[in-house]
Structure formats: C-alpha cells, structure tokens
Amino acid sequence: MRIARTEYIKGELPAVFIPALLTATTFGALFSVEVLESIVIFSLLYVTGFMINSVADREIDLKYSTFKSSIGKAAGELGDRKILAMIGLQITVGLALTVDLAGRIGNPWLVPLALGGLFLGLAYSAAPFAFKTRGVAAHAVSLSLSAFTVPFLFLYIAARGSLDAAGVLLVGSFSVTAYSLEYANQAYDFTEDLRAGVATPAVRMGLRRSVRFAFRLCAVSLPLLVFSMAYLALARPAVTLAAGDVGRPLIALGAVAAVVAGYFLPLRGLARIAGAAKAETTDSEKLVAVVHKECNYSLWQAAGVSGLASFALAVFMVSASTTGSLTAAAEQGFGFDGSTAGQVSFDSGLPIADLSGAVVGLAAAPHLPERAVILVELTLAGERTPYRTAVAPLTLPGEGASTAFAFPGLALRMGGVTTARLTLLVDAGLSGAAETAAATMELSLRPS
C-alpha cells in the first residue's frame, strides 16, 4: 500500500468517475460494464508507475528526511523481485481487460493508448529511459501524459465510446493544471534531490524559478479549465435543453464556482510559495521550509478534482433528469396501432414473412427528436437469442397522427413458431442515435 502511494486515492477516486459523469445520460450508462471495467483497468495500470518508482529510487528514498524514506523502507522489505512480479501481474491483467474493453465499445485505439501511457509511466523512473531526470521537457511530457492525459482520455473514451472536441479541450486543460501542482510537489524534495544529484526540474531550474513557474502555469491554465468545463456541459444537448437560453449563463457560472472552490487551496498555497520565492535572493532553507509548510500535494489534487467532480455530478443529474423525462414522454406518447400484423408465405419453398403496420402518436412528446427506428427481432420458439434482426427508419408522428412502416420478405426458419418482436427505438438521450425503447409488441408467425 505504501509503494502504490495510496495517499493519492482521495484525489484519484472522484477523478475516475468524472469522464463518466460528463458523458452518461442515465444511471445505467454511468454504472455500465464498460465504465466499471475501465476503472478496474485504471486501478491496475496507474499504480505501476508508483511501484516501479519505488524500485528505481529505493536507495535515494532511504536518505530522505521526508515521508519518502518510508517508501524506501517498504520497497526494501518487499524486495525487487516481489514488486516486479506484482507489476507484471497487474500489467498482464490490465492489458487483457483493455483488449476486452476495446472489443466491447468497438474502439481498438484504447489498446495503443493504454500501452503508450503504461510505457511513459514506467519509463518515467526506470532505466535506461529515466525521463524524470532527462530534462525539463522530458519530465513534462512523460509525467503529464502518463499521470493525467492518457488516463483521463482512456476513461473518457471508455465511457463515451469515442473522443470529441469538448473532451480533448477538457483533458488538455486539466492535464496542464494538474502538472503545475506537480511542479510544487517536485520542489518539496529540492534539498534531498540536490544533495543526491537527482536532476528534477526544480534542481535544473532552481527552486525559486520553478515554484514561480508553477504558480504562473496554474494561474494561466485555470481559466482554460473553467472554459472547457462550461463548453463541455453546454455541448451536451440534454443540458442545453434543460437550461434553455436563460440558464446557459448559469451553467458557465457553475463551472467558474466549481473550479474556484476546488482549486482555491492549491492556488493559495502556490501563491504563498511564489511570493516567498520572489522575496528570497537564493534557494535558501527558509524557502524550502515555506514549501514544506504550504505544499500538500495529495490534498491539493483531491481538492481540485473534488471541485470538478461536483460540477460533473451536476451535469449528469441534469442530463439524467432530462433523459428520464424524454423517455417517459416517449413511452406514453407512442404505440403500435391495430393494423400491425404479419403475413407468412413461401418463396421457392422457403417461408418468408411480410410485417407491416403503423406507429400512432398517443400524446405530445415535445423536444424528442423526430428520427426513430423500428427494430424487428425474430426468435424461434424455445430459444432466447434472435436468429434474425432488421431495422427500418421512421419519423415519429404527432399527437393523433400515424406513420406506417413495412418489413417485406423476412426469411423465417423452419421448425416451429417464430416470435417477431417489434420495438420502437427513439433518441431520448439526445445522442444522435435511437437507443431507447418507447413501445414494443410481439407477433406469432407460423410457417405452414
């Protein structure tokens, strides 16, 4: 537990649900197999970077006067072989689940994304790469991508199925903000790193310059993070439908409030450290003491992520409420009329069925997209799995009107009665795809 850096759990736990909260429109989607599997994968692969770091830096950690000495002791008690075996097992299981998840959502890019993030996470500390000490640019790229960008992208794609512009903007701004806090965390070990010859950015740039850079980077990235959160929320049709023209500014103000509340603590700490750095003329022990007093990296990350998670939860609740209302309206507003029937005939000795009928508008369903589909599933008596499916587009009728549909020439199987299940699917989630069942009926088809 020590080498896996469990003190970061309080910050990572709400973070893993943020992508799902921002993309899901129902509780079923929020707790889907795909979302839960992505969280398991994240949990297995993310901590391998901390674990390999405990092996690579064990001797150095033992010399530290900070909490890192306990990490070195824990690594020594476990031994390199046991830690590496645990890492190997976690990678094997995590990648196997990644392949399964990529197949589930039909997005093979999840596999190279996970492999890239895993490589950067391990190579950050491990030889021969050791990006941690290869320079400021190498440190920034390897750590920001492996710790923030890739995991967030992975979870976002797993929850949504694909990546959109709003997601890219959010992940990018969040990564820059989170990395700015990591700069202060690097400064926390400035004295020990300098003495041990570990060329972290704080050592290369100097303590005063690095902490002032961290504050400026955070101050610049936070407005971008506010914009990206508001932009993503307003890019969700369910949110804009619920808010209306009057409520859209309130959504933007909610994003401002969430980011300010979440990042007030770390920004205040960075400001105090940067102010102390400006007052000092050298990288003095006094400045190091200020860093130790003000910097609580795990708490900073937890506070910032909690602010974002609260806004993401509000977005989800609005989306789920809107989707629920549209679903209820669709279930009450449409049905199959009495003309819906199926006729069985034979073509070259093989049974075929012609299904036809109409969907009738029973009540008004405002704001529901007009495009819908009729799904037909043919299942042989005694079996559970349909042996044939067919779909046809349909325009939803208004109240008191009807829209006809037809499925001519559906090939049937011999051997018993076939049940034709017809389902009207509507776009209650406002996702552009008709996936919500609004009405169903069944027909019995008997070849004879």
C-alpha positions in Angstrom: 0.0 0.0 0.0 2.9 2.3 0.7 4.7 1.8 -2.6 1.4 2.1 -4.5 1.1 5.6 -2.9 -2.4 5.1 -1.6 -2.4 8.6 -0.1 -3.4 9.7 -3.7 -6.6 7.6 -3.6 -8.6 10.6 -2.1 -7.8 12.5 -5.2 -8.0 9.8 -7.8 -11.2 8.2 -6.6 -13.5 11.1 -7.6 -11.4 11.7 -10.7 -12.1 8.3 -12.3 -15.9 9.0 -12.3 -15.6 12.5 -13.9 -15.5 11.3 -17.5 -18.5 9.0 -17.0 -20.4 11.7 -15.2 -19.8 14.2 -18.1 -20.8 11.7 -20.8 -23.5 9.5 -19.3 -27.2 10.4 -19.5 -28.6 7.6 -17.5 -27.7 5.7 -14.3 -27.4 2.5 -16.3 -24.8 4.1 -18.6 -23.0 5.6 -15.5 -22.6 2.2 -13.9 -22.2 0.2 -17.1 -19.9 -2.8 -17.5 -17.7 -0.6 -19.8 -17.3 2.1 -17.2 -16.6 -0.3 -14.3 -14.1 -2.3 -16.4 -12.3 0.9 -17.4 -12.0 1.9 -13.7 -10.5 -1.6 -12.9 -8.0 -1.2 -15.7 -7.1 2.3 -14.5 -6.6 1.0 -10.9 -4.3 -1.8 -12.1 -2.1 0.1 -14.5 -1.9 3.5 -12.9 -0.2 2.4 -9.7 2.5 0.5 -11.6 4.3 3.8 -12.2 4.5 4.4 -8.5 5.6 0.9 -7.8 8.4 0.9 -10.4 9.5 4.3 -8.9 9.9 2.7 -5.5 12.3 0.1 -7.0 14.3 2.6 -9.1 14.6 5.2 -6.3 14.8 2.9 -3.3 18.3 3.8 -2.2 17.7 7.5 -2.7 14.4 7.5 -0.9 16.1 5.9 2.2 18.3 9.0 2.5 15.4 11.5 2.5 14.2 13.1 5.7 10.6 13.4 4.4 7.9 10.8 4.1 9.7 9.2 1.1 12.0 7.3 3.5 9.1 5.1 4.4 8.6 4.3 0.7 12.2 3.2 0.5 11.8 1.0 3.6 8.6 -0.6 2.3 10.4 -1.3 -1.0 13.3 -2.9 0.8 11.0 -5.1 2.9 9.2 -6.4 -0.1 12.2 -6.8 -2.3 12.6 -6.0 -6.0 11.6 -9.5 -7.3 8.3 -9.4 -5.5 7.5 -5.9 -6.6 8.3 -6.6 -10.2 6.2 -9.8 -10.1 3.3 -7.7 -8.8 3.8 -5.2 -11.6 4.0 -7.9 -14.2 0.7 -9.5 -13.0 -1.1 -6.1 -12.9 0.1 -5.3 -16.4 -1.0 -8.7 -17.8 -4.5 -8.5 -16.3 -4.9 -4.8 -17.1 -3.9 -5.2 -20.8 -6.1 -8.3 -21.1 -9.1 -6.3 -19.8 -8.1 -3.4 -22.1 -8.4 -5.7 -25.2 -11.8 -6.9 -23.9 -13.0 -3.3 -23.4 -11.8 -2.2 -26.8 -13.9 -5.0 -28.3 -16.9 -4.1 -26.2 -17.1 -0.5 -27.4 -15.6 -1.1 -30.8 -12.7 1.2 -30.4 -9.3 -0.5 -30.9 -7.4 2.7 -30.2 -7.8 2.0 -26.5 -5.1 -0.6 -26.7 -2.2 1.6 -28.1 -3.4 4.4 -25.8 -3.1 2.1 -22.7 0.3 0.8 -24.0 1.6 4.3 -24.5 0.6 5.6 -21.1 2.0 2.4 -19.5 5.3 2.9 -21.2 5.6 6.5 -20.2 4.6 5.7 -16.6 7.2 3.0 -16.2 9.9 4.9 -18.2 9.5 8.0 -16.1 11.6 6.3 -13.4 13.1 3.2 -14.8 16.4 2.9 -16.6 17.5 3.3 -19.3 14.9 6.0 -20.0 14.5 7.7 -16.6 12.6 10.6 -18.1 12.3 12.0 -14.6 15.8 13.3 -14.8 16.3 13.7 -18.6 15.4 17.3 -18.7 12.5 19.7 -18.1 10.8 18.8 -21.4 11.2 15.1 -21.0 9.9 15.3 -17.4 6.9 17.4 -18.5 5.9 15.1 -21.4 6.3 11.8 -19.7 4.7 12.8 -16.4 1.8 14.9 -17.7 0.9 12.3 -20.3 1.2 9.2 -18.2 -0.3 10.6 -15.0 -3.0 12.9 -16.3 -3.7 13.0 -20.1 -3.7 9.3 -21.1 -5.7 8.0 -18.0 -8.3 10.7 -18.5 -8.5 10.1 -22.2 -8.8 6.4 -21.6 -11.7 6.8 -19.1 -13.4 9.3 -21.3 -13.3 7.1 -24.4 -14.4 4.1 -22.4 -17.4 6.0 -21.0 -18.5 7.7 -24.2 -17.2 5.2 -26.8 -15.2 7.9 -28.7 -13.5 11.2 -28.3 -15.0 14.6 -29.2 -13.6 18.1 -29.3 -15.1 19.0 -25.9 -13.3 16.0 -24.3 -9.9 16.9 -25.9 -10.2 20.5 -24.5 -11.1 19.3 -21.1 -8.4 16.7 -20.8 -5.8 19.1 -22.1 -6.6 21.9 -19.7 -6.9 19.5 -16.8 -3.5 18.0 -17.6 -1.8 21.4 -17.6 -3.4 22.4 -14.3 -2.6 19.1 -12.6 1.0 19.2 -13.8 1.5 22.7 -12.4 0.7 21.3 -9.0 3.2 18.5 -9.6 5.9 21.2 -10.0 5.4 22.3 -6.4 5.5 18.6 -5.3 8.9 18.3 -7.0 10.1 21.4 -5.1 9.1 19.7 -1.9 12.2 17.4 -2.2 14.5 20.1 -3.5 17.2 19.8 -0.8 17.3 16.0 -0.9 17.3 15.8 -4.7 20.0 18.5 -4.9 22.2 16.6 -2.4 21.6 13.2 -4.2 22.3 14.7 -7.6 18.7 13.9 -8.9 18.2 16.4 -11.7 14.5 17.1 -11.3 13.0 20.3 -12.9 13.3 22.1 -9.5 17.0 21.2 -9.4 17.7 22.2 -13.0 15.7 25.4 -12.9 16.4 26.4 -9.3 13.9 26.3 -6.6 12.8 30.0 -6.8 12.3 29.9 -10.6 10.5 26.5 -10.6 7.9 27.4 -7.9 7.1 30.8 -9.6 6.7 29.0 -12.9 4.3 26.5 -11.2 2.1 29.4 -9.9 2.1 31.1 -13.3 1.2 27.9 -15.1 -1.6 27.2 -12.8 -3.0 30.7 -13.0 -3.0 30.6 -16.8 -4.5 27.1 -17.1 -7.3 27.6 -14.6 -9.3 29.9 -16.8 -8.9 27.4 -19.7 -10.2 24.7 -17.4 -13.2 26.8 -16.5 -13.9 27.4 -20.2 -13.5 23.7 -21.1 -15.9 22.6 -18.3 -18.5 25.1 -19.3 -18.0 24.3 -23.0 -18.4 20.5 -22.5 -21.5 21.0 -20.4 -23.1 23.2 -22.9 -22.1 20.8 -25.7 -24.5 18.2 -24.2 -27.9 18.6 -25.8 -29.7 17.4 -22.6 -28.1 20.1 -20.6 -28.9 22.9 -23.0 -32.4 21.7 -23.4 -32.9 21.7 -19.6 -31.2 25.1 -19.1 -32.7 27.0 -22.0 -31.4 30.3 -23.2 -31.8 31.9 -19.8 -30.0 29.1 -17.9 -26.9 28.8 -20.1 -25.0 31.7 -18.3 -25.8 29.9 -15.0 -24.1 26.8 -16.4 -21.0 28.9 -17.1 -21.1 30.4 -13.6 -21.4 26.9 -12.2 -18.2 25.9 -13.9 -16.4 29.0 -12.5 -17.7 28.3 -9.0 -16.6 24.6 -9.2 -13.1 25.4 -10.4 -12.6 28.3 -8.0 -13.8 26.3 -5.0 -11.8 23.2 -5.9 -8.5 25.0 -6.8 -8.6 27.8 -4.2 -6.5 25.8 -1.7 -3.7 24.8 -4.2 -3.7 28.2 -5.8 -3.4 30.0 -2.5 -0.5 27.6 -1.5 1.3 28.2 -4.8 0.8 32.0 -4.4 2.3 32.0 -1.0 5.3 29.9 -2.1 5.8 32.0 -5.2 5.6 35.2 -3.0 8.3 33.7 -0.7 10.4 32.8 -3.7 10.2 36.4 -5.0 11.3 37.8 -1.6 14.3 35.5 -1.4 17.5 36.1 -3.4 18.8 32.5 -3.1 17.3 29.0 -2.9 17.5 29.1 0.9 16.5 26.7 3.5 13.9 29.3 4.5 12.2 29.0 1.2 12.4 25.2 1.4 10.6 25.4 4.8 7.8 27.5 3.2 7.4 24.8 0.5 7.1 22.2 3.2 4.6 24.2 5.1 2.3 25.2 2.3 2.6 22.2 -0.1 0.3 19.3 0.5 0.2 17.7 -3.0 -2.3 14.9 -2.3 -4.7 17.3 -0.7 -4.3 19.9 -3.4 -5.1 17.3 -6.1 -8.0 16.0 -4.1 -9.5 19.5 -3.6 -9.2 20.4 -7.3 -10.6 17.1 -8.5 -13.5 17.3 -6.0 -14.5 20.6 -7.4 -14.5 19.3 -10.9 -16.4 16.1 -9.8 -19.1 18.2 -8.1 -19.7 20.1 -11.4 -19.6 16.8 -13.4 -22.2 15.3 -11.0 -24.5 18.3 -11.5 -24.1 17.9 -15.3 -25.0 14.2 -15.0 -28.0 14.8 -12.8 -29.4 17.4 -15.2 -28.7 15.1 -18.2 -30.3 12.1 -16.4 -33.3 14.1 -15.4 -33.8 15.4 -19.0 -33.4 11.9 -20.4 -35.8 10.4 -17.9 -38.4 13.0 -18.9 -38.0 12.4 -22.6 -38.1 8.6 -22.0 -41.3 8.9 -20.0 -42.9 11.1 -22.7 -41.9 8.6 -25.4 -43.4 5.7 -23.5 -46.7 7.5 -23.0 -46.7 9.2 -26.4 -46.4 6.4 -28.9 -47.7 2.9 -29.6 -48.4 0.4 -32.4 -51.8 0.6 -33.9 -54.2 -2.3 -34.5 -53.2 -2.7 -38.1 -49.7 -4.0 -37.2 -49.6 -7.7 -38.4 -47.5 -10.3 -40.1 -48.4 -12.5 -43.1 -46.4 -15.7 -43.8 -45.9 -17.0 -47.4 -43.5 -19.2 -49.2 -40.9 -18.3 -51.8 -39.2 -21.3 -53.6 -40.4 -23.5 -50.8 -38.9 -21.3 -48.1 -41.1 -19.4 -45.6 -41.0 -15.6 -45.6 -42.9 -13.0 -43.6 -44.2 -9.6 -44.5 -44.6 -7.3 -41.5 -46.5 -4.0 -41.7 -48.3 -1.6 -39.5 -48.1 1.9 -38.1 -46.9 3.8 -35.1 -49.5 6.2 -33.7 -49.0 9.3 -31.7 -50.9 9.0 -28.4 -49.8 12.2 -26.7 -47.5 15.1 -27.3 -43.8 14.4 -26.8 -42.1 17.9 -27.1 -38.3 18.1 -27.6 -38.0 14.5 -28.6 -36.0 14.1 -31.9 -38.3 13.1 -34.7 -36.0 10.4 -36.1 -36.6 6.9 -34.8 -36.3 3.3 -35.9 -38.3 0.1 -35.8 -36.3 -2.9 -34.7 -37.6 -6.4 -35.5 -36.2 -9.5 -33.8 -37.1 -13.0 -35.0 -36.8 -15.7 -32.4 -37.7 -19.4 -32.8 -40.0 -20.9 -30.1 -37.9 -22.3 -27.2 -34.9 -20.2 -28.0 -33.7 -17.0 -26.3 -31.4 -15.5 -29.0 -32.9 -13.9 -32.1 -31.8 -15.6 -35.3 -32.5 -12.6 -37.4 -32.9 -8.8 -36.9 -33.9 -6.0 -39.1 -34.3 -2.2 -38.7 -36.2 0.5 -40.6 -36.1 4.3 -40.1 -39.3 6.0 -39.0 -40.4 9.6 -38.4 -42.3 10.0 -35.2 -45.9 11.0 -35.7 -47.5 13.9 -33.9 -50.4 13.5 -31.5 -53.3 11.9 -33.2 -51.3 11.1 -36.4 -49.6 7.8 -37.5 -46.6 6.7 -39.5 -46.7 3.5 -41.5 -43.8 1.0 -41.7 -43.2 -2.3 -43.5 -40.7 -5.2 -43.4 -41.2 -7.2 -46.6 -39.7 -10.6 -47.3 -38.2 -11.5 -43.9 -36.8 -15.1 -44.2 -38.1 -17.4 -41.5 -36.7 -20.6 -40.0 -38.5 -23.9 -40.2 -39.1 -26.0 -37.1 -41.7 -24.1 -35.2 -43.4 -20.8 -34.4 -41.3 -17.7 -34.8 -42.0 -14.7 -32.5 -41.5 -11.3 -34.1 -40.7 -8.7 -31.5 -41.2 -5.1 -32.8 -39.6 -2.3 -30.8 -39.9 1.4 -31.4 -36.5 3.0 -30.6 -36.2 6.7 -30.0 -33.4 9.1 -29.2 -34.4 10.0 -25.7 -30.7 10.5 -24.8 -30.2 13.2 -27.4 -27.1 11.4 -28.5 -28.0 11.2 -32.2 -28.7 7.5 -32.0 -32.1 5.9 -31.4 -31.4 3.6 -28.5 -34.3 4.0 -26.0 -37.3 1.6 -26.3 -40.6 3.5 -26.4 -43.1 0.8 -27.4 -43.0 -2.9 -28.1 -45.3 -5.7 -29.4 -45.0 -9.3 -30.4 -46.4 -11.3 -33.3 -46.6 -15.0 -33.8 -45.5 -16.3 -37.2 -46.2 -20.0 -38.1 -44.9 -21.4 -41.3 -47.4 -24.0 -42.6 
